[in-house]
Amino acid sequence: MTLISRVFSGADQWYDQATEAVNAAVEKYGVDQAVAFGHTAYSLPCIYAMLGDKIATVGDMKAILEGKIKDLMTRNPRVKDVFTSGIGSALCCELIEACKYIEGNPYEEPIIGHLTDAEIREIGLPLVVDDIPGVAVIIGGAPSAEEAKELVKGYQSKGIMVFMVGDIINQCVEQNVEMNFKIRIIPCGYDLSSVIHVVSVALRAALIFGAITPGDWDGMWQYTMQRVHAFVNAFEPVDDQTVACGAGAIQLGFPVITNQE
């Protein structure tokens, strides 16, 4: 199986997962139910940033999923289509996470999930002027809890902000690693879809500090590539959904480093 085909496979899985989550929300709450992450002026920020659409209700989520997001999920064996499918996968993640927030913040400590606009402003300027030299996004579990701690603390010692998704969080809990917004070690969530909360930080930085117009696809990724120095550490096993999200990360200018061939 080629890397391109794995991106498309992962994108299909994300689309199916988002469809299931949105349809369940329609059935439970109805299309007029309000949706929001809270404490943000940008509705569902990633969709707003990349596509220019404000999402306010469950019905809006269903329409954008079956319309513009589905259109991104192409299967032409070209690099451009790999990247658009990657961004489409990321936007599916945002819908999945938004469904979790319908009844309020679903996360408990140590998980942070969505960051508020105020928090973005607090870290955004240091991020884009390089006072924060980089952002590490760690996905999955390290080979051992000791190695997880060493990696996270190593990044922290260099001033690099750390976001974590998946088993790495439990490993840091086991090793008594302090995790919170104040010290810039942020557990996003255990589900892979929670990686969208990192993407949201980058795209809201483009909206707030770069004054990029919502829906300016090229403007968004050019800003994040040039001004947000992020990278991804994806520990094995790397499944197709992770590969699809990786394509979205690369579109935004964030290299993906993995210990799996």
Secondary structure, 3 states (H helix, E strand, C coil): CCHHHHHHHHHHHHHHHHHHHHHHHHHHHCCCCECCCCCCCCCCHHHHHHHCCCCCEHHHHHHHHHHHHHHHCCCCCCHHHHHHHHHHHHHHHHHHHHHHCCCCCCCCCCCCCCCCHHHHHHHHHHHHCCCCCCEEEEECCCCCHHHHHHHHHHHHHCCCEEEEECHHHHHHHHCCCCCECCCCEEEEECCHHHHHHHHHHHHHHHHHCCCCCCCCHHHHHHHHHHHCCEEEEECCCCCHHHHHHHHHHHHCCCCEEECCC
